[in-house]
Amino acid sequence: MKSLLYLLLSFVSIGFLISCGSTKPYYKNEQDGKPTDGASRADDPSSYSLFLGGGIALDGSSDVLKAIQSDSKQGDGLVLLGDNVGLDQFPSSSADEIAADHPVYAQLKSLSAWFTDFYLLPGEKEWSEGKKSSVAALSALDKLLKDVKAKGRLLVPAKDCGMPEVVRLSDHLVLVLMDSQWAIESESRPGVNIPGCELNNVLELTNTIKDVIESHPIDFIVFASHHPLYANGPTAGNYSFGSNFIPLPVVGTLINGVKNLVGSNQHFGHPP
């Protein structure tokens, strides 16, 4: 009995060791672990930073957004990666227009005035009204936000479709804006095509991404989307060896299997 208990404890200990991961952020060329202060770049007109962040609250309570604003200088770029704003945040009476003093709308206008390249990519929140996601909800949000930027659209890509939008930021830097939530919606509704869309399914989206890469052989390419193009962690249904022993051997394996069978479609490991 004692031998079995020691063996079990050994497996659990090994599992903990294997599943350990670093949570420390790493920054290039920074000894103190802090990104460069935007004020130090203010005197260099050639400097440019592109900030990307998803799930950021736009009501003034986000420390992430405050850090971005503190570290940036006017003329930089910002891409909001989705789950930033949804229809439910606005009064139902504002179907065609939002009051200029609405806190979320005012924040977006302020960001648009500060960042030269400013875009919002759709996530689950942008696609949803209440607990239901639909093209209609995304289109209604796009209509509400149409005047945020002085020129061009805030919510991209265009036409509520999955076709990536390519933006050239400099001579050798290209930004590819993608609606990864569209890929999930298209999988959830097989055979249902959105009128006027260039893409019909995820396979066509994959081929389009390949075309973008091949057509920019000497450029640096930044792909921006709400969901990662590739993930090798739990989001993709890939669990550490150690997780199979938590809370007990076999039980941990069963828990991982159940997660894949009934997981959210926002995770790569969800059932097709």
ChimeraX attribute file (.defattr): number of C-alpha atoms within 10 A of each C-alpha:
attribute: neighborCount
match mode: 1-to-1
recipient: residues
	/A:1	6
	/A:2	7
	/A:3	8
	/A:4	9
	/A:5	10
	/A:6	11
	/A:7	12
	/A:8	15
	/A:9	14
	/A:10	12
	/A:11	18
	/A:12	20
	/A:13	14
	/A:14	14
	/A:15	19
	/A:16	17
	/A:17	12
	/A:18	13
	/A:19	13
	/A:20	10
	/A:21	8
	/A:22	5
	/A:23	6
	/A:24	7
	/A:25	7
	/A:26	12
	/A:27	12
	/A:28	9
	/A:29	10
	/A:30	10
	/A:31	9
	/A:32	8
	/A:33	12
	/A:34	12
	/A:35	14
	/A:36	14
	/A:37	13
	/A:38	17
	/A:39	12
	/A:40	11
	/A:41	16
	/A:42	13
	/A:43	9
	/A:44	9
	/A:45	8
	/A:46	7
	/A:47	12
	/A:48	16
	/A:49	15
	/A:50	17
	/A:51	17
	/A:52	15
	/A:53	18
	/A:54	19
	/A:55	16
	/A:56	18
	/A:57	15
	/A:58	16
	/A:59	15
	/A:60	12
	/A:61	10
	/A:62	12
	/A:63	11
	/A:64	14
	/A:65	15
	/A:66	11
	/A:67	12
	/A:68	16
	/A:69	17
	/A:70	12
	/A:71	17
	/A:72	24
	/A:73	20
	/A:74	14
	/A:75	17
	/A:76	16
	/A:77	21
	/A:78	23
	/A:79	21
	/A:80	24
	/A:81	24
	/A:82	27
	/A:83	21
	/A:84	21
	/A:85	26
	/A:86	21
	/A:87	21
	/A:88	15
	/A:89	11
	/A:90	19
	/A:91	11
	/A:92	9
	/A:93	8
	/A:94	11
	/A:95	13
	/A:96	12
	/A:97	13
	/A:98	17
	/A:99	11
	/A:100	12
	/A:101	9
	/A:102	13
	/A:103	15
	/A:104	19
	/A:105	21
	/A:106	17
	/A:107	17
	/A:108	20
	/A:109	17
	/A:110	13
	/A:111	20
	/A:112	20
	/A:113	16
	/A:114	18
	/A:115	21
	/A:116	14
	/A:117	18
	/A:118	23
	/A:119	24
	/A:120	27
	/A:121	24
	/A:122	32
	/A:123	26
	/A:124	24
	/A:125	22
	/A:126	27
	/A:127	27
	/A:128	22
	/A:129	19
	/A:130	11
	/A:131	7
	/A:132	10
	/A:133	16
	/A:134	15
	/A:135	17
	/A:136	13
	/A:137	20
	/A:138	24
	/A:139	17
	/A:140	18
	/A:141	23
	/A:142	21
	/A:143	15
	/A:144	18
	/A:145	19
	/A:146	17
	/A:147	16
	/A:148	21
	/A:149	18
	/A:150	11
	/A:151	9
	/A:152	12
	/A:153	18
	/A:154	23
	/A:155	25
	/A:156	21
	/A:157	21
	/A:158	17
	/A:159	17
	/A:160	22
	/A:161	24
	/A:162	28
	/A:163	23
	/A:164	23
	/A:165	14
	/A:166	16
	/A:167	14
	/A:168	12
	/A:169	13
	/A:170	11
	/A:171	9
	/A:172	11
	/A:173	14
	/A:174	18
	/A:175	20
	/A:176	18
	/A:177	25
	/A:178	28
	/A:179	27
	/A:180	27
	/A:181	25
	/A:182	23
	/A:183	19
	/A:184	19
	/A:185	19
	/A:186	19
	/A:187	15
	/A:188	12
	/A:189	10
	/A:190	10
	/A:191	10
	/A:192	12
	/A:193	14
	/A:194	15
	/A:195	10
	/A:196	9
	/A:197	13
	/A:198	14
	/A:199	18
	/A:200	19
	/A:201	20
	/A:202	16
	/A:203	11
	/A:204	14
	/A:205	20
	/A:206	11
	/A:207	10
	/A:208	16
	/A:209	17
	/A:210	11
	/A:211	11
	/A:212	16
	/A:213	14
	/A:214	10
	/A:215	10
	/A:216	13
	/A:217	9
	/A:218	11
	/A:219	15
	/A:220	14
	/A:221	18
	/A:222	14
	/A:223	15
	/A:224	21
	/A:225	24
	/A:226	22
	/A:227	23
	/A:228	13
	/A:229	12
	/A:230	9
	/A:231	13
	/A:232	10
	/A:233	12
	/A:234	15
	/A:235	19
	/A:236	16
	/A:237	19
	/A:238	14
	/A:239	16
	/A:240	16
	/A:241	16
	/A:242	20
	/A:243	20
	/A:244	21
	/A:245	21
	/A:246	18
	/A:247	12
	/A:248	14
	/A:249	16
	/A:250	12
	/A:251	14
	/A:252	17
	/A:253	18
	/A:254	11
	/A:255	15
	/A:256	20
	/A:257	16
	/A:258	11
	/A:259	15
	/A:260	20
	/A:261	14
	/A:262	11
	/A:263	17
	/A:264	13
	/A:265	16
	/A:266	15
	/A:267	17
	/A:268	23
	/A:269	20
	/A:270	16
	/A:271	12
	/A:272	9
